[in-house]
Amino acid sequence: MSNVETKSFLVELGTEELPPKALRTLSEAFGAGIEQGLKDAGLAFGQVELFAAPRRLAVRIAELPVKQDDQQETLFGPPANIAFDAEGKLTKAAEGFASRAGVTAAELQTAPESEGKNAGKLMVRRTIAGKPTAELLGAIVQASLDKLPIPKRMRWGASRVEFVRPAQWLVMLFGTDVVNTEVLGISSGNSSRGHRFHAPEAVVFADPSEYESKLRAAYVMASFAERAELIERQVKAEGEKLGGVAQIDADLLNEVTALNEWPVALSGSFEERFLSVPQEALISSMKEHQKYFHVTRDGKLLPNFITIANIESKDPSQVISGNEKVIRPRLSDAAFFWETDRKQPLESRFAKLENVVWVNGLGSVADKARRIGNLASQIATFTGAEVAHVQRAAQLCKNDLVSNMVNEFTELQGLAGKYYAENDGEHADVAAAMIEQYMPAFAGDALPATATGTAIALADRLDSLVGLFGIGQLPTGSKDPFALRRASLGVLRILVEKQLNIDLKDLISWAINNNWPADLKGETAATLTEYMLDRFSAWYQDANIPAEVFQSVRALGVTNPLDIDRRVKAVHAFYQLEAAQALASANKRVSNILAKNGGDAVVATVNAALLQQDEERALFEEMTGLTDLIVPSLQKGDYNGALTALSTLRSVVDAFFDKVMVMADDEAIKNNRLALLKQLGGMFMAIADISLLQA
């Protein structure tokens, strides 16, 4: 772009306070939309910088050409041989083409042979002058705003313009010039606004390069990343002053960054008596309601909080005092709920679950808890759990949903149940299962530690999957309101990572035959089994295991997740051997030959006396020698050892296909060779369909 005149471009949309949890996403989408608009217009550009604060979205782009490049365009019309009549005049078809192209008859040409399929047609070459960039920017910005991921737009005043929040001002500068346009009903200018309290007067930019410095002088830090870094640094420093460690949650950091233009960290305190309440409840209250960071020492909560003020106060103690007054009633509520809930044993709440509908047609939450108990009792044999503990855990596992604490702090479900179960003197495994039932809650989350919790976690997820699939509530590509994908992956993770050798078909069958209030669809078992096993695809993709490796195992129809995982890992190791591709190709060849010659009807019984050539005898002898080694490996699930042994067949397999004609004229010899191939393919198919590994 060195020979092209360029300028910097700045756009800032000023609004009422934007949704804090969406600010970062809106900023990134706004920038991406403008970039795409410039690319679509054929405009190159340099560095793109994004800015986002509570009342503004801005983008600055360097080295943007002042106009589009001229474009050469070739238009083709009707064939030249019908473009002129007998007198040499243009026919109506040719006149129409000339009119559409905006040229005279003299400018029409006949396309040469180099134009390929258009050769021999009327042709016009013309230059389309590039437009000034300034004329395009308004539409590009508006188009980007129209495409922002805003679930619900609003109108304001008498205008019919819609956006996520009312728009207040618009800055659009191209170099030192204001771009003359209108976006969201607002005329562009070069005037922004500073901090609502510190510097509410206008901030005027003469050039895009002044954007950050002039806003900073007006108490606005425009860079989201810079504000987040400053907040994190300030919060850590405040934690150290308090003699502890400030706990910085990434989501909370993003949210407070989006709430403040000029962040100042301040610390306050609350009465130590509140520390008798489970610290998770206190942390939730501070984080969710007040947007405070909490502080710990040796893993224990301190009676302090850190807040981010959007103002540089002359008397910070007044701000701190105000925050302390606000947090006290919140913590008092948590303490009240804690004390009130503990006055009743957890088991007494089960009756209330009878009146709580889980899903229409699938009964109450109490019904679900009973089914969890039945199913978990069957699973307990495999997890090593005491059936009595499993049944007790099932009876209690949903009871905290109707507690005061969970009603106020929904994110404490399970954890509140654990505390109440411990308070009631329940067995440690039963209490642990209250929270372990929800594990893993997300990708990478820990698994249940106890055998009881493992059984409850599996039963809960399988009950949900079977019930919802049974009434046709399947997830779609874009919608999964019951988080069934996550539930499926949770089941697979528990079975594989905790080495539970249970067939998925059995689990689903047990769950289907479990006292449902509605008739479940007949195809539920097959549909759900396929759906759940398909979740392995993403799992192995994340582990950088090629798709064909998983598909080679999937082709066998194995439904035991632990067995599938062992096979996949063995095939992946085999896939990386030098012999893998040659043997995959050979297996594909074996498969094709057998498919054309009886397939399943071919019996894998070889008559050694009918082996005529050295190469087929060598293959048979090698295979026979490996059988005693492979069979024990397969019996104990050592697929890696079996495939490593089979990889040694490469040379004799290659020699067989190079030298031996399988389709011999002699029927007995041909059938014997087909049997040999059937035996060879079967040795690999006992582990995976290796033919699918072909590059």
Secondary structure in CASP SS format (residue, H / E / C, confidence):
PFRMAT SS
TARGET T0000
AUTHOR 0000-0000-0000
METHOD secondary structure of the structure
MODEL  1
M C 1.00
S C 1.00
N C 1.00
V C 1.00
E C 1.00
T E 1.00
K E 1.00
S E 1.00
F E 1.00
L E 1.00
V E 1.00
E E 1.00
L E 1.00
G E 1.00
T E 1.00
E C 1.00
E C 1.00
L C 1.00
P C 1.00
P H 1.00
K H 1.00
A H 1.00
L H 1.00
R H 1.00
T H 1.00
L H 1.00
S H 1.00
E H 1.00
A H 1.00
F H 1.00
G H 1.00
A H 1.00
G H 1.00
I H 1.00
E H 1.00
Q H 1.00
G H 1.00
L H 1.00
K H 1.00
D H 1.00
A C 1.00
G C 1.00
L C 1.00
A C 1.00
F C 1.00
G C 1.00
Q C 1.00
V E 1.00
E E 1.00
L E 1.00
F E 1.00
A E 1.00
A E 1.00
P C 1.00
R C 1.00
R E 1.00
L E 1.00
A E 1.00
V E 1.00
R E 1.00
I E 1.00
A E 1.00
E E 1.00
L E 1.00
P E 1.00
V C 1.00
K E 1.00
Q C 1.00
D C 1.00
D C 1.00
Q E 1.00
Q E 1.00
E E 1.00
T E 1.00
L E 1.00
F E 1.00
G E 1.00
P E 1.00
P E 1.00
A H 1.00
N H 1.00
I H 1.00
A C 1.00
F E 1.00
D C 1.00
A C 1.00
E C 1.00
G C 1.00
K C 1.00
L E 1.00
T C 1.00
K H 1.00
A H 1.00
A H 1.00
E H 1.00
G H 1.00
F H 1.00
A H 1.00
S H 1.00
R H 1.00
A H 1.00
G C 1.00
V C 1.00
T C 1.00
A H 1.00
A H 1.00
E H 1.00
L C 1.00
Q E 1.00
T E 1.00
A C 1.00
P C 1.00
E H 1.00
S H 1.00
E H 1.00
G H 1.00
K H 1.00
N H 1.00
A C 1.00
G C 1.00
K E 1.00
L E 1.00
M E 1.00
V E 1.00
R E 1.00
R E 1.00
T E 1.00
I E 1.00
A C 1.00
G C 1.00
K C 1.00
P E 1.00
T H 1.00
A H 1.00
E H 1.00
L H 1.00
L H 1.00
G H 1.00
A H 1.00
I H 1.00
V H 1.00
Q H 1.00
A H 1.00
S H 1.00
L H 1.00
D H 1.00
K C 1.00
L C 1.00
P C 1.00
I C 1.00
P C 1.00
K C 1.00
R C 1.00
M E 1.00
R C 1.00
W C 1.00
G C 1.00
A C 1.00
S C 1.00
R C 1.00
V C 1.00
E C 1.00
F E 1.00
V C 1.00
R C 1.00
P C 1.00
A E 1.00
Q E 1.00
W E 1.00
L E 1.00
V E 1.00
M E 1.00
L E 1.00
F E 1.00
G C 1.00
T C 1.00
D E 1.00
V E 1.00
V C 1.00
N C 1.00
T C 1.00
E E 1.00
V E 1.00
L C 1.00
G C 1.00
I E 1.00
S E 1.00
S C 1.00
G E 1.00
N C 1.00
S E 1.00
S E 1.00
R E 1.00
G C 1.00
H C 1.00
R C 1.00
F C 1.00
H C 1.00
A C 1.00
P C 1.00
E C 1.00
A E 1.00
V E 1.00
V E 1.00
F C 1.00
A C 1.00
D C 1.00
P H 1.00
S H 1.00
E H 1.00
Y H 1.00
E H 1.00
S H 1.00
K H 1.00
L H 1.00
R H 1.00
A H 1.00
A C 1.00
Y C 1.00
V C 1.00
M C 1.00
A C 1.00
S C 1.00
F H 1.00
A H 1.00
E H 1.00
R H 1.00
A H 1.00
E H 1.00
L H 1.00
I H 1.00
E H 1.00
R H 1.00
Q H 1.00
V H 1.00
K H 1.00
A H 1.00
E H 1.00
G H 1.00
E H 1.00
K H 1.00
L C 1.00
G C 1.00
G C 1.00
V E 1.00
A E 1.00
Q E 1.00
I C 1.00
D C 1.00
A H 1.00
D H 1.00
L H 1.00
L H 1.00
N H 1.00
E H 1.00
V H 1.00
T H 1.00
A H 1.00
L H 1.00
N C 1.00
E C 1.00
W C 1.00
P C 1.00
V E 1.00
A E 1.00
L E 1.00
S E 1.00
G E 1.00
S E 1.00
F C 1.00
E C 1.00
E H 1.00
R H 1.00
F H 1.00
L H 1.00
S H 1.00
V C 1.00
P C 1.00
Q H 1.00
E H 1.00
A H 1.00
L H 1.00
I H 1.00
S H 1.00
S H 1.00
M H 1.00
K H 1.00
E H 1.00
H H 1.00
Q H 1.00
K C 1.00
Y C 1.00
F E 1.00
H E 1.00
V E 1.00
T E 1.00
R E 1.00
D C 1.00
G C 1.00
K E 1.00
L E 1.00
L E 1.00
P E 1.00
N E 1.00
F E 1.00
I E 1.00
T E 1.00
I E 1.00
A E 1.00
N C 1.00
I C 1.00
E C 1.00
S C 1.00
K C 1.00
D C 1.00
P H 1.00
S H 1.00
Q H 1.00
V H 1.00
I H 1.00
S H 1.00
G H 1.00
N H 1.00
E H 1.00
K H 1.00
V H 1.00
I H 1.00
R H 1.00
P H 1.00
R H 1.00
L H 1.00
S H 1.00
D H 1.00
A H 1.00
A H 1.00
F H 1.00
F H 1.00
W H 1.00
E H 1.00
T H 1.00
D H 1.00
R C 1.00
K C 1.00
Q C 1.00
P C 1.00
L H 1.00
E H 1.00
S H 1.00
R H 1.00
F H 1.00
A H 1.00
K H 1.00
L H 1.00
E C 1.00
N C 1.00
V C 1.00
V E 1.00
W C 1.00
V C 1.00
N C 1.00
G C 1.00
L C 1.00
G C 1.00
S E 1.00
V H 1.00
A H 1.00
D H 1.00
K H 1.00
A H 1.00
R H 1.00
R H 1.00
I H 1.00
G H 1.00
N H 1.00
L H 1.00
A H 1.00
S H 1.00
Q H 1.00
I H 1.00
A H 1.00
T H 1.00
F H 1.00
T H 1.00
G C 1.00
A C 1.00
E C 1.00
V H 1.00
A H 1.00
H H 1.00
V H 1.00
Q H 1.00
R H 1.00
A H 1.00
A H 1.00
Q H 1.00
L H 1.00
C C 1.00
K C 1.00
N H 1.00
D H 1.00
L H 1.00
V H 1.00
S C 1.00
N H 1.00
M H 1.00
V H 1.00
N H 1.00
E H 1.00
F C 1.00
T H 1.00
E H 1.00
L H 1.00
Q C 1.00
G C 1.00
L H 1.00
A H 1.00
G H 1.00
K H 1.00
Y H 1.00
Y H 1.00
A H 1.00
E H 1.00
N H 1.00
D C 1.00
G C 1.00
E C 1.00
H C 1.00
A H 1.00
D H 1.00
V H 1.00
A H 1.00
A H 1.00
A H 1.00
M H 1.00
I H 1.00
E H 1.00
Q C 1.00
Y C 1.00
M C 1.00
P C 1.00
A C 1.00
F C 1.00
A C 1.00
G C 1.00
D C 1.00
A C 1.00
L C 1.00
P C 1.00
A C 1.00
T C 1.00
A H 1.00
T H 1.00
G H 1.00
T H 1.00
A H 1.00
I H 1.00
A H 1.00
L H 1.00
A H 1.00
D H 1.00
R H 1.00
L H 1.00
D H 1.00
S H 1.00
L H 1.00
V H 1.00
G H 1.00
L H 1.00
F H 1.00
G H 1.00
I C 1.00
G C 1.00
Q C 1.00
L C 1.00
P C 1.00
T C 1.00
G C 1.00
S C 1.00
K C 1.00
D C 1.00
P C 1.00
F C 1.00
A C 1.00
L H 1.00
R H 1.00
R H 1.00
A H 1.00
S H 1.00
L H 1.00
G H 1.00
V H 1.00
L H 1.00
R H 1.00
I H 1.00
L H 1.00
V H 1.00
E H 1.00
K C 1.00
Q C 1.00
L C 1.00
N C 1.00
I C 1.00
D C 1.00
L H 1.00
K H 1.00
D H 1.00
L H 1.00
I H 1.00
S H 1.00
W H 1.00
A H 1.00
I H 1.00
N C 1.00
N C 1.00
N C 1.00
W C 1.00
P C 1.00
A C 1.00
D C 1.00
L C 1.00
K C 1.00
G C 1.00
E C 1.00
T H 1.00
A H 1.00
A H 1.00
T H 1.00
L H 1.00
T H 1.00
E H 1.00
Y H 1.00
M H 1.00
L H 1.00
D H 1.00
R C 1.00
F H 1.00
S H 1.00
A H 1.00
W H 1.00
Y H 1.00
Q H 1.00
D H 1.00
A C 1.00
N C 1.00
I C 1.00
P C 1.00
A H 1.00
E H 1.00
V H 1.00
F H 1.00
Q H 1.00
S H 1.00
V H 1.00
R H 1.00
A C 1.00
L C 1.00
G C 1.00
V C 1.00
T C 1.00
N C 1.00
P H 1.00
L H 1.00
D H 1.00
I H 1.00
D H 1.00
R H 1.00
R H 1.00
V H 1.00
K H 1.00
A H 1.00
V H 1.00
H H 1.00
A H 1.00
F H 1.00
Y H 1.00
Q C 1.00
L C 1.00
E C 1.00
A C 1.00
A H 1.00
Q H 1.00
A H 1.00
L H 1.00
A H 1.00
S H 1.00
A H 1.00
N H 1.00
K H 1.00
R H 1.00
V H 1.00
S H 1.00
N H 1.00
I H 1.00
L H 1.00
A H 1.00
K H 1.00
N C 1.00
G C 1.00
G H 1.00
D H 1.00
A H 1.00
V C 1.00
V C 1.00
A C 1.00
T C 1.00
V C 1.00
N C 1.00
A H 1.00
A H 1.00
L H 1.00
L C 1.00
Q C 1.00
Q C 1.00
D H 1.00
E H 1.00
E H 1.00
R H 1.00
A H 1.00
L H 1.00
F H 1.00
E H 1.00
E H 1.00
M H 1.00
T H 1.00
G H 1.00
L H 1.00
T H 1.00
D H 1.00
L H 1.00
I H 1.00
V H 1.00
P H 1.00
S H 1.00
L H 1.00
Q H 1.00
K C 1.00
G C 1.00
D C 1.00
Y H 1.00
N H 1.00
G H 1.00
A H 1.00
L H 1.00
T H 1.00
A H 1.00
L H 1.00
S H 1.00
T H 1.00
L H 1.00
R H 1.00
S H 1.00
V H 1.00
V H 1.00
D H 1.00
A H 1.00
F H 1.00
F H 1.00
D H 1.00
K H 1.00
V C 1.00
M C 1.00
V C 1.00
M C 1.00
A C 1.00
D C 1.00
D C 1.00
E H 1.00
A H 1.00
I H 1.00
K H 1.00
N H 1.00
N H 1.00
R H 1.00
L H 1.00
A H 1.00
L H 1.00
L H 1.00
K H 1.00
Q H 1.00
L H 1.00
G H 1.00
G H 1.00
M H 1.00
F H 1.00
M H 1.00
A C 1.00
I C 1.00
A C 1.00
D C 1.00
I H 1.00
S H 1.00
L H 1.00
L H 1.00
Q C 1.00
A C 1.00
END
